[in-house]
Structures are given as structure tokens and as C-alpha cells.
Amino acid sequence: MDETILSKQNNFPGSYIKQDLKEADEEHRNHKELKDKKYGFYFLLFQGLVYLITIISFGFGNPDQLGKPYDSDQNVCGVDVGLEQYKFIYFTNPTNQKHLDRTVCVKECPILTVDNDDDESLQLQCYPNKAINSCRNRPSIDDPNFSMIYYDSVPFIDVCLPKKSTYFNNIQDGLKQSGIISFLSDMSNGRVIILASLALCLLLNQLFYFLMIKVQKTAIWVISIISIFGLFLSGLLGLFYYLKQSQYSEPLITTTKLTKDQAIGMIQVYESNITIILISSVFFLLFGVYLLIDLILNRKTYKTMGIKIQIVNYFFDFSSSGIQQQEGQPSRFREILILLMGSAGCLLIFCALWVWMATNLFSIGKAVQGYYAFNTYQLNWTTYIMGFIHIFELVVVTLAIIGSEQMLLIGKVVEVYKHMGIQRQKIDSHDPELSLMDILEIYALNNFGSVVFGELIIFLLMIPRLFIKIYVWIRQKKDSHYQIPSRLQQILCINDRAYLLAYLRNDEFLLSAKSQYVFDQKLKETTNVQYHGEQLTVTYCFAVANLCVSLTYILIITTSSKIGIHQPVYFLLVSFIFSYFISVMFSTVYGATIDNLTILLYRDTTADGQIVGTCVRNVVRLMKEPELNEQTHQNNGQQD
């Protein structure tokens, strides 16, 4: 199974296929002792630690007070008994920064059409405390300890922001808050935007999935154009938003009276780094230009990708007219669609539970004297340690879900491959094709450790691999005989394709990765075969993610005065990452299958050592090219 293909022969499987796949099948059925069982044990041990933290979080956390302001007496506005309706914090003397600790909870933020600081008949709807025993306007500037200034303001989340520019500048330090608490508060306040972006993400993924079945070879062109459009759209919206927000970073004239949009914009600029938006927007625009040029110059590559999409449809028996299945066979389309929806559902449920647990975890602490309204509640040092573990849990489980889906898909590819080979060789076999549930049972016992460990290593080495590839490319341009050092090779070999060998041979992930890397290099040298699945996945994911980011931009811009978000930069980042990972789950059906078929259909040798199947034009050597064309004509006839 590991011999490199060096010459072109016929386009049919050799007789060895039955024995090779039988051995792999028996290896799984017998549940051999794992070489990677330690990784599965480490994962379970880590999950036990996370569950312990969960129990502590729900036992000692108080999510109702997360991100809520405290008045001068350390009462929680909008939370404590009697303060349920007094949810806004009010700075009683913003004439300077010396008295930012003198605050009171109010029902509503005061509004003044005409400034009248001396009118002592004005009265706030406040909840008095020991420091502020009266809600009447008392502008005692000479005695600031008793000052209660009634000023025009606008509500933003849980604070009354002064419209007077001098007052506004003075209170900004009093609005400082822990970054993680501010982030979780944004997730809660902006849940409508999150749900809208999520709905668009799922809709686009479903649309693209059906598109690749319905229009087949044309789908890659449609997806590529949408990806380029999404990159340009998100880049331009990002630049517009950056220019809109950057005007709020300029110094204000002291006599200026702020509008609501200005006040909110200044808070958002003050609490987040909008330069990130500029950098990401420029990157999206440049990447869009690159994809457009690549689409024009490398049309043959995209045409080949379109053919491979058609081959995957034929391989899984996805009919372009009715998504039908062979007579007497279960619908692979329905089975794989359930896998996609189930994986996406697991990720969504996990993320919802993760946020719920995080709101409990990051509310473990106590109120401390000497801090301003939004920083009075201080987290314990143990909370930060548990929080780091909790964030790591988000990464590990997300990668485990994505890797598990890919491993199940590999199992299905191998099953279809095996039965196609048996059918072509006219081998008498009564073994039914394993369903995804059967493959899950095999995988859960045999390969879970490889998946968790492998996905984590791939994720951690993502950036180093990119820099190493650039370095190697530069060295090879200067010296055509440059040999990649073994240590760099060990890093470069870590990729998703190693899962196929880990599944077939039950080897641990790193051993499979090294073996696969050698095969990749020799295959590239001898046949110039490309792994188009990775390129398809990236194009697909950027198309969905950037359209979701564009929607998020539009919603943030149009609802800035209605939905309170402290840090829109990180909100946009979450929108991109989340929609990208959801898209990875859907695109893997074609992306991973194309690359795994490339391995399966180019790596085989016959029992006597003869090498078969290397021609890129005959991509699937288990079928005749005329049969593929015949299948296409049949589908077109059914559509007519």
C-alpha cells in the first residue's frame, strides 16, 4: 500500500486490493491495542479536569453580575435586591477625574434639552447610597464631596455617558473593564447579530453543498467568484468602518456636545484597537486580488478541480438530478448530510455550553474597594488559571469534532473504495458496506487518540509551517539542489492526509504523517499531482466566512446605537473564525475526499510489484472515463 507510483499503466485496480483492505478491516474489527492510546487517555484526563472546573463554576459563579457596574457602596446595579430596575451607573461629579469613584445607580439616564446646571429642582431617578444620600441636582463645585451634577446623557449598555465633551473625557478611565468580561458581555448583548451571522453561515453552506451536487464542474467557478466578491465586500466594508471609527479618535473641541453615535463610537475606539480592522481589510482586499489573478491565469487548475468535484459526486453516487442512490443501497447523500449537520450541531451546542460555563467561571471573584464602577469586581488568580484551561478546552474540543468528522468521512471513502474495487474485480463478497455508525464504532475505539493529538499538532504548527514553506521556497529558488533539513521535514509532514494512513493501518498519527510526507514528495516529483482538495476548502471557507463578516459589519454599523458592543473588533474576529470552522465541516466532504482519493488512487501496486494508475486525467482509476461521461449524460437527460 505504501509504494510510490512511478509509471502509467491501466486504469483498473490490481488483484491485491481485496487482501489489503481485508487486512485493514480485520485490524479494526479485532480492536488491536493502540499505539496512540496514551493520547486518548490524556484527552479523557483533561476532560475530567474541565468537568471539575465546571462544577466549581456553577457552584461559586454568579453570571447575573457579569459585567455589571457597582456604585459607591458596592451595590450591583440592576442585580441586587431593590436595584433590579436601577441598571445604569451614573457618575455624579464628572467635572474632573478625582471623583470617578462617586457613583449611583439610576433607572434612566437624564436628558436635558437646555443645560441648566444650577437648577436644584432637577432630580435623578436614583437609588441613594451612603456616599450619595440625595438624588437632587447639587452642583457644589466648591465642596465636591457633596456634588450631584445633573447633566445631559445617553445610555450605553449599563452606563449613562455624558454628552458634554469635557465630562465625557473625564469619565473614560472609569469605564475600564477586564477584557474577558467585556468580551463575554458583548457576546450576550450582541446575540442577535451572532444568530443572524450563524443563520447566514448555515444557509450558505447548505447552498454550496447542493450547488456542488447540482452543477458539479461549474460549482468551483461559482464558489470562487463568490469568494472573491466576499473578500472585496468585507474588505471595503472594513475600510469604511475603520474610517468611520477613526474620526472618533481625534481630540474633541471642549465646547462640543456629543451625539449618541459619537459617544458610543468613542467608547468603542477607546476600548478596542481599530488598527486590526484596517490590517484585516487590506489583507482581504489583497487576497481577493490574488484569487482573481489566480482564477484568470490558472483556469486549467480550476477546471481540474471542477472535474474532481464531479468525480466525488460519482464516487459517492450523488445524482445531479435527484440525489438518488443505487437500487438496494442506502443513500450516501442522506448519510453524509446527517454527518455534516450532526458535526455542525455538536459544535454549536458545545460552543453554547462553553459560553454558558464561561459566564459562570468568570464571575468567580469578589468586590474590592478602591476600584471604579466596572472594575470593582475583581477575579481571583485561580479564576484566571481555570479560565485558561477553559479556553484551551474550546480549542481542543473544536478540533476534535472537526477531526472526528474527517475520520468518519475517510472511513466512508475507504468503504466505497473497497466495494467499488470488489465490484470491478467481480469478487464474490456478501459483506455489506459499513454505515457511518459502524465506522464510528470502529473509529471511537481505534483512532480517537490520533485525531485529538493530530488536530492539535496541526493547529499549533499552522503558522510555523507557513513560514517554513516560504523559507523553503526562497531557498529552492536560489538553489535548485537545496535539500530540506530533516527537522523542517518533520514539521512539514504534519497535515490532514496522515489520517488516511492512521485509519488504514492503525498507526499513530506522527508515524503516518512521516510516511505520507515521503509519498507526497515522490508523487509530486514523478507525476506533478496536486492536492486540489486543500485549495477547494480554502476557497469555499473564505467565501462563506467573508460573507458572514460582511453581514456582521452591516449589522454593527446599522445597530450601533441600539445594540451595545464594547469591542466590535473581537466581535468581528469571532464571526470570521466561527463561520470559517463551520464551513470547514461542510467543505471537507469534497476537500478531504478529493485529496484522499488522490492518495488511494495513485499509491497502489499489484501483488507482483507492478505499479498502476498515475495519469491525472484518469483521476479515478476504479472507473472508466467513458462511464463518467455516460453518467453525466444520464444526469443531463434526467434534468431535461
C-alpha atoms as one frame of an Amber mdcrd trajectory, in Angstrom:
protein
   0.000   0.000   0.000   2.960   2.354   0.502   4.778   2.011  -2.813   5.111
   5.210  -4.830   3.578   5.303  -8.282   6.292   5.745 -10.888   4.787   4.737
 -14.248   1.496   4.787 -16.122  -0.393   1.529 -16.515  -4.061   0.661 -16.884
  -6.869   2.419 -15.066  -8.157  -0.519 -13.009  -7.329  -1.789  -9.518  -4.965
  -4.695  -9.100  -5.952  -8.003  -7.522  -4.105  -7.014  -4.324  -6.932  -4.712
  -3.272  -9.033  -7.457  -1.675  -6.223  -8.653   0.579  -5.044  -5.163   1.570
  -8.488  -3.925   2.521  -9.349  -7.209   4.213  -6.316  -6.847   6.475  -7.229
  -3.247   7.307 -10.807  -4.297   8.039  -9.749  -7.176  10.276  -7.361  -4.886
  12.124 -10.267  -2.647  13.064 -12.704  -5.454  13.831 -10.252  -7.129  16.196
  -9.682  -3.807  18.040  -5.930  -4.181  18.265  -4.117  -2.479  21.062  -3.471
   1.112  20.114  -0.085   2.669  19.802  -1.709   6.040  20.359  -3.924   5.076
  23.309  -1.970   7.435  25.550  -3.325  10.426  23.614  -6.889   9.303  24.197
  -6.098   8.862  27.876  -4.636  12.376  28.071  -7.779  13.756  26.438 -10.066
  11.997  28.909  -7.898  13.138  31.796  -8.128  16.724  30.553 -11.906  16.419
  30.222 -12.089  15.282  33.835 -10.242  18.444  34.875 -12.646  20.558  32.788
 -15.694  18.912  34.397 -14.226  19.642  37.834 -13.861  23.308  36.836 -17.458
  23.241  35.578 -18.711  22.079  38.962 -16.723  24.803  40.706 -18.006  27.415
  38.249 -21.662  26.603  38.765 -21.162  26.327  42.497 -19.394  29.654  43.080
 -20.163  31.748  39.991 -22.836  34.408  39.707 -23.365  35.171  35.989 -26.072
  37.764  36.703 -23.420  40.213  37.863 -21.028  39.607  34.964 -20.015  42.964
  33.541 -22.451  44.877  35.752 -21.323  48.171  37.373 -21.018  48.802  41.123
 -21.989  52.004  42.897 -20.013  53.694  45.695 -21.380  51.247  48.299 -20.509
  48.199  46.143 -24.141  47.574  45.243 -24.567  45.824  41.888 -26.753  47.971
  39.646 -29.653  46.027  38.155 -28.852  42.876  40.161 -29.006  43.372  43.937
 -32.308  43.284  45.797 -34.157  46.549  45.303 -31.873  47.570  42.430 -33.447
  45.431  39.712 -34.812  48.486  37.887 -31.754  50.678  38.556 -29.414  49.158
  35.976 -27.450  52.257  34.833 -24.397  53.620  36.634 -24.185  57.418  36.906
 -21.015  59.407  37.619 -22.195  62.126  39.989 -19.291  64.549  39.509 -17.530
  64.244  36.112 -16.020  67.731  36.287 -12.632  66.046  36.842 -11.151  62.576
  37.271 -10.756  62.793  41.057 -14.286  61.684  41.906 -14.943  58.824  39.485
 -15.496  56.530  42.454 -18.604  58.526  43.472 -21.358  56.743  41.544 -25.024
  55.915  41.975 -27.445  53.513  40.252 -30.244  55.143  38.233 -33.399  53.945
  36.484 -32.997  56.133  33.424 -30.263  58.316  32.020 -31.198  62.028  32.359
 -31.893  64.044  29.226 -31.614  67.853  29.065 -32.642  69.911  26.071 -31.089
  73.008  27.651 -28.123  72.964  30.041 -29.145  74.260  33.459 -26.561  73.150
  35.995 -27.864  75.494  38.698 -31.449  74.228  38.700 -31.689  72.342  42.015
 -35.241  71.237  41.228 -33.831  68.638  38.817 -33.762  65.170  40.335 -32.480
  61.812  39.177 -34.379  58.545  39.467 -31.592  57.057  41.518 -31.027  54.639
  44.378 -29.243  56.632  47.143 -26.276  55.147  48.970 -24.041  56.220  51.835
 -21.933  58.500  49.634 -24.857  59.925  47.632 -27.782  60.400  50.011 -29.846
  62.619  47.714 -30.791  62.431  44.035 -31.329  66.186  43.631 -29.071  68.327
  41.489 -26.412  69.805  43.812 -23.619  71.430  41.786 -21.462  72.210  44.805
 -18.212  72.627  42.938 -16.559  74.200  45.995 -17.379  71.111  48.032 -17.155
  68.180  45.576 -17.774  65.600  48.289 -21.430  66.577  48.182 -21.755  67.274
  44.456 -24.519  65.667  42.402 -24.470  67.160  38.927 -27.493  66.630  36.689
 -26.226  66.531  33.091 -27.471  65.518  29.653 -26.510  61.917  28.837 -27.099
  58.909  26.568 -27.481  55.261  27.692 -24.886  52.748  26.500 -25.240  49.235
  27.873 -25.144  49.897  31.660 -23.754  53.432  31.882 -25.009  56.978  31.319
 -22.496  58.680  29.008 -22.290  62.495  29.342 -22.876  64.398  26.127 -20.687
  67.252  27.288 -17.244  66.555  25.814 -15.254  67.628  28.899 -17.373  65.404
  31.154 -17.109  62.550  28.674 -13.303  62.735  28.523 -13.089  62.749  32.304
 -15.116  59.558  32.876 -13.390  57.315  30.309 -10.969  55.879  32.858 -13.981
  54.975  34.991 -15.305  52.743  32.210 -12.303  50.416  32.103 -13.184  46.751
  32.419 -11.498  43.361  32.226 -11.110  42.313  28.599 -12.590  38.816  29.028
 -15.590  40.165  30.947 -16.144  42.825  28.291 -15.933  40.137  25.596 -18.493
  37.880  27.290 -20.732  40.879  27.823 -20.527  41.627  24.096 -21.483  38.044
  23.279 -24.584  38.412  25.421 -25.571  41.858  24.157 -24.907  41.010  20.515
 -26.533  37.577  20.428 -28.980  38.772  17.739 -26.046  39.584  15.449 -24.447
  36.222  16.253 -27.648  34.340  15.412 -28.055  36.279  12.150 -24.458  35.519
  11.131 -24.889  31.865  12.126 -28.108  31.568  10.096 -26.354  33.002   7.033
 -23.399  30.655   7.553 -25.597  27.544   7.675 -27.668  28.744   4.702 -24.592
  29.372   2.555 -23.060  26.021   3.460 -26.249  24.202   2.542 -26.440  26.196
  -0.691 -22.829  25.442  -1.661 -23.233  21.763  -0.773 -26.259  21.359  -3.024
 -24.591  23.545  -5.664 -21.648  21.152  -5.982 -24.101  18.288  -6.485 -26.398
  20.074  -8.913 -23.991  21.940 -11.208 -20.876  19.842 -10.440 -17.979  21.167
 -12.584 -19.441  24.675 -12.717 -19.655  24.886  -8.908 -15.979  25.736  -8.428
 -16.322  28.788 -10.666 -19.392  29.993  -8.798 -17.756  29.444  -5.394 -14.521
  31.141  -6.499 -16.379  34.202  -7.794 -18.431  34.384  -4.577 -15.224  34.053
  -2.558 -13.604  36.937  -4.461 -16.783  39.013  -4.095 -16.913  38.254  -0.349
 -13.266  39.240   0.114 -13.756  42.551  -1.684 -17.044  43.236   0.119 -15.689
  42.538   3.612 -12.507  44.476   2.802 -14.399  47.545   1.592 -16.866  47.424
   4.490 -13.903  47.099   6.854 -12.235  50.179   5.365 -15.500  52.110   5.587
 -15.949  51.091   9.220 -12.319  51.942  10.015 -12.669  55.441   8.519 -15.973
  55.908  10.354 -14.483  54.871  13.700 -11.151  56.638  13.257 -12.862  60.022
  13.276 -13.830  59.345  16.899 -10.181  59.004  17.890  -9.487  62.671  17.118
  -9.390  65.172  20.019 -12.697  66.917  20.686 -13.307  70.617  20.937 -14.038
  71.356  24.605 -17.298  73.134  23.813 -18.603  70.251  21.695 -21.738  68.420
  22.713 -21.623  64.804  21.630 -24.310  62.936  19.746 -25.234  59.408  20.769
 -23.338  57.871  17.833 -20.240  59.910  18.659 -20.284  58.925  22.319 -20.694
  55.231  21.532 -18.073  55.392  18.764 -15.527  56.984  21.079 -16.079  54.303
  23.716 -15.602  51.548  21.135 -12.420  53.147  19.782 -11.117  53.659  23.314
 -11.718  50.021  24.331 -10.536  48.224  21.173  -7.752  48.547  18.626  -9.330
  49.509  15.297  -5.966  49.118  13.553  -6.758  45.391  13.467  -9.744  46.215
  11.261  -7.522  48.174   8.874  -4.959  45.363   8.635  -7.586  42.653   8.112
  -9.396  44.751   5.487  -6.210  45.322   3.499  -5.424  41.599   3.762  -8.887
  40.639   2.466  -8.582  43.049  -0.461  -5.093  41.810  -1.397  -6.162  38.195
  -1.056  -9.185  38.932  -3.241  -6.890  40.404  -5.914  -4.656  37.327  -5.651
  -7.596  34.921  -6.069  -8.897  36.929  -9.043  -5.500  36.816 -10.792  -5.104
  33.122  -9.928  -8.577  32.371 -11.305  -7.683  34.069 -14.597  -4.160  32.722
 -15.035  -4.728  29.185 -13.696  -8.043  28.378 -15.339  -6.916  24.819 -16.039
  -6.375  24.196 -12.328  -9.905  25.314 -11.524 -11.220  23.235 -14.413  -9.456
  20.204 -12.911 -10.995  20.983  -9.517 -14.413  21.085 -11.190 -13.787  17.661
 -12.711 -12.774  16.305  -9.321 -15.988  17.647  -7.786 -17.860  15.695 -10.457
 -15.774  12.607  -9.646 -16.631  12.868  -5.932 -20.325  13.032  -6.850 -19.926
   9.928  -8.981 -17.827   8.208  -6.325 -20.465   8.720  -3.624 -23.285   8.159
  -6.123 -24.695  11.689  -5.776 -27.060  12.143  -8.711 -27.083  15.702 -10.063
 -30.797  15.428 -10.839 -32.337  13.822  -7.816 -29.580  12.845  -5.382 -30.625
   9.246  -5.870 -28.856   6.122  -4.763 -28.237   2.788  -6.395 -31.022   0.276
  -6.093 -30.819  -1.631  -2.838 -28.180   0.745  -1.398 -28.722   3.321   1.359
 -28.499   6.953   0.290 -24.929   8.077   0.853 -26.032  11.653   0.291 -28.503
  11.476   3.171 -25.957   9.707   5.374 -23.222  12.263   4.723 -25.636  15.184
   5.087 -26.561  13.838   8.524 -22.841  13.673   9.331 -22.376  17.312   8.313
 -25.416  18.593  10.179 -24.596  16.435  13.185 -20.998  17.727  13.343 -22.124
  21.339  12.973 -24.828  20.758  15.598 -22.293  19.275  18.034 -20.024  22.285
  17.571 -22.880  24.761  18.064 -24.147  23.004  21.181 -20.637  22.792  22.605
 -19.965  26.490  21.940 -23.271  27.446  23.593 -22.393  25.351  26.653 -18.885
  26.792  26.640 -20.180  30.372  26.736 -22.662  29.443  29.470 -19.896  27.911
  31.560 -17.590  30.879  30.849 -20.176  33.341  32.176 -20.226  31.362  35.419
 -16.479  30.839  35.590 -15.521  34.472  35.016 -17.964  35.667  37.657 -15.978
  33.988  40.443 -14.384  36.770  42.458 -15.268  39.489  44.934 -15.922  43.222
  45.128 -12.846  45.190  46.187 -12.651  48.751  47.485 -10.602  51.321  45.589
 -11.680  50.471  42.043 -14.028  52.199  39.619 -17.572  51.063  38.799 -16.766
  48.416  36.181 -13.586  47.143  37.835 -14.861  46.848  41.396 -15.453  43.131
  40.911 -12.014  41.533  40.793 -11.396  37.994  39.573  -9.349  35.567  41.683
  -5.991  34.346  40.391  -7.441  30.826  40.419 -10.180  32.067  38.088  -7.572
  33.106  35.536  -5.911  29.685  35.691  -9.234  27.897  35.278 -10.140  30.367
  32.525  -7.002  29.498  30.577  -7.874  25.801  30.841 -11.413  26.584  29.741
 -10.195  28.482  26.659  -7.860  25.603  25.811 -10.864  23.290  26.097 -12.644
  25.311  23.409  -9.729  24.801  21.019  -9.243  21.094  21.782 -12.888  20.037
  21.528 -13.490  22.105  18.375 -10.508  20.447  16.701 -11.608  17.025  17.976
 -15.074  17.470  16.420 -13.606  18.572  13.087 -11.049  15.745  13.111 -13.672
  13.167  14.074 -15.855  14.220  11.171 -12.910  13.887   8.820 -12.009  10.456
  10.171 -15.590   9.236   9.705 -15.576  10.586   6.172 -12.290   8.785   5.481
 -13.880   5.589   6.728 -16.757   6.087   4.301 -14.365   6.806   1.431 -12.453
   3.604   2.169 -15.718   1.613   2.330 -16.922   2.935  -1.022 -13.457   2.420
  -2.490 -13.382  -1.171  -1.257 -16.790  -2.082  -2.654 -16.079  -0.407  -5.985
 -12.875  -2.463  -6.217 -14.705  -5.668  -5.295 -17.366  -4.913  -7.882 -14.803
  -4.171 -10.604 -12.883  -7.367  -9.850 -16.163  -9.335  -9.703 -15.193 -10.719
  -6.322 -17.905 -12.698  -4.557 -18.465 -10.792  -1.333 -21.524 -10.661   0.888
 -20.144  -8.092   3.298 -22.418  -5.038   3.340 -21.000  -1.532   3.090 -20.387
  -0.219   6.587 -22.605   2.657   7.630 -21.274   5.754   9.369 -22.498   4.363
  12.687 -20.469   1.193  12.130 -17.440   3.279  11.209 -17.992   5.413  14.299
 -17.853   2.316  16.497 -14.580   1.275  14.881 -13.125   4.763  14.975 -14.114
   5.509  18.577 -12.076   2.587  19.848  -9.163   2.720  17.452  -8.399   6.220
  16.206  -9.712   8.839  18.600  -6.319   9.475  20.190  -4.760  10.082  16.769
  -7.490  12.551  15.860  -7.215  14.651  19.019  -3.430  14.644  19.008  -3.180
  15.132  15.257  -5.610  18.048  15.034  -3.944  19.795  17.960  -0.480  19.428
  16.418  -1.757  20.616  13.013  -3.351  23.662  14.648  -0.295  24.590  16.727
   2.072  24.201  13.761  -0.153  26.081  11.298   1.834  29.335  11.423   5.308
  27.704  11.693   4.508  25.516   8.668   3.567  28.601   6.657   6.865  30.343
   7.440   8.841  27.167   6.773   7.155  26.768   3.369   8.056  30.351   2.489
  11.652  29.800   3.662  11.997  26.543   1.693  10.501  28.168  -1.413  13.032
  31.015  -1.229  15.979  28.629  -0.717  14.878  26.391  -3.598  14.562  29.403
  -5.882  18.165  30.310  -5.096  19.468  26.734  -5.129  17.574  24.088  -7.110
  19.526  21.334  -5.311  18.608  22.534  -1.845  17.677  19.661   0.468  15.125
  20.325   3.186  16.600  19.560   6.641  15.034  16.594   8.417  13.755  18.716
  11.293  11.876  21.000   8.906  10.555  17.941   7.090   9.166  16.620  10.356
   7.163  19.821  10.764   6.046  19.975   7.133   4.772  16.399   7.223   2.056
  17.265   9.766  -1.117  17.513   7.684  -4.638  16.127   7.464  -3.721  13.494
   4.895  -1.951  11.483   7.585  -5.383  10.490   8.900  -5.903   8.155   5.955
  -2.877   6.047   6.877  -3.774   6.247  10.566  -7.190   4.838   9.699  -5.999
   2.107   7.324  -3.021   0.860   9.291  -3.899   1.826  12.836  -0.546   3.567
  13.209  -0.125   6.577  15.431  -0.513   9.974  13.818   3.142  11.072  13.651
   4.292   7.803  12.097   1.542   8.049   9.482   2.414  11.694   8.818   6.080
  10.910   8.106   5.156   8.049   5.791   2.614  10.229   4.000   5.080  13.087
   3.557   7.542  10.814   1.750   4.751   9.657  -0.529   3.605  13.238  -1.193
   7.089  14.341  -2.204   7.737  11.399  -4.539   4.282  11.663  -6.059   4.844
  15.348  -6.799   8.244  14.648  -8.332   7.032  11.828 -10.589   3.540  12.891
 -11.630   3.104  16.594 -10.670  -0.137  15.644  -8.973  -1.642  18.444  -6.889
  -3.852  18.152  -3.839  -6.737  20.282  -5.067  -8.893  19.485  -2.034  -6.999
  21.915   0.190  -7.390  24.703  -2.362 -11.101  23.970  -2.717 -11.578  24.013
   1.060  -9.792  27.363   1.487 -11.758  28.974  -1.359 -15.030  27.578  -0.023
 -14.387  28.656   3.574 -13.305  32.188   2.660 -16.440  32.578   0.532 -18.728
  31.766   3.463 -16.688  33.428   6.213 -16.271  36.753   4.422 -19.945  36.990
   3.532 -20.767  36.361   7.204 -18.249  39.022   8.268 -19.816  41.422   5.766
 -23.227  40.841   7.322 -21.720  41.393  10.771 -20.186  44.677   9.606 -23.542
  45.850   8.252 -25.403  44.915  11.440 -22.802  46.543  13.702 -22.851  49.763
  11.663 -26.649  49.990  11.449 -27.393  48.959  15.049 -24.515  50.647  16.897
 -26.894  52.862  18.886 -29.298  50.008  19.672 -27.048  47.024  20.415 -24.266
  47.798  22.863 -20.906  46.265  21.931 -17.711  47.365  23.674 -15.214  45.736
  21.343 -16.519  45.313  17.762 -13.032  44.253  16.614 -13.113  40.999  18.576
 -16.775  40.526  17.753 -15.898  40.569  14.029 -12.977  38.220  14.639 -15.273
  35.709  16.355 -17.726  35.964  13.451 -14.986  35.119  10.940 -13.401  32.265
  12.902 -16.703  30.648  13.836 -18.150  30.750  10.300 -14.807  29.540   8.886
 -14.733  26.440  11.111 -18.380  25.643  10.368 -17.522  25.878   6.662 -14.554
  23.539   7.141 -17.020  20.901   8.332 -19.163  21.193   5.223 -16.356  21.583
   2.697 -14.474  18.552   3.986 -16.836  16.231   2.082 -15.286  17.418  -1.169
 -11.955  18.810   0.029 -10.854  15.809   2.075 -12.403  13.253  -0.304 -10.567
  14.699  -3.314  -7.190  14.505  -1.560  -7.843  11.097  -0.024  -8.877   9.713
  -3.400  -5.670  11.136  -4.837  -3.762   9.037  -2.307  -5.854   5.896  -2.714
  -5.941   6.011  -6.475  -2.273   6.764  -7.083  -0.478   4.805  -4.390  -1.360
   1.173  -5.227   0.801  -1.624  -6.590  -0.183  -5.072  -7.721   0.848  -8.270
  -5.949   3.777  -8.786  -8.341   5.106  -5.251  -7.777   3.661  -3.669 -10.915
   2.524  -0.086 -10.448  -0.865   1.053 -11.711  -2.775   4.296 -12.255  -0.832
   7.565 -12.394  -2.489   9.693 -15.049  -4.091  12.847 -13.646  -6.589  12.878
 -16.485  -7.863   9.480 -15.407  -8.252  10.660 -11.850 -10.410   7.810 -10.577
  -8.873   4.614 -11.838 -11.688   2.498 -10.366 -13.995   3.701 -13.119 -13.679
   4.079 -16.845 -13.696   7.614 -18.173 -16.492   6.781 -20.670 -18.646   5.646
 -17.744 -18.171   9.008 -16.076 -19.241  10.750 -19.267 -22.161   8.345 -19.585
 -23.206   9.163 -16.027 -23.084  12.870 -16.915 -25.257  12.360 -19.991 -27.755
  10.341 -17.961 -27.984  13.083 -15.344 -28.453  15.730 -18.036 -31.144  13.599
 -19.651 -32.976  13.260 -16.318 -32.827  17.022 -15.834 -34.323  17.570 -19.305
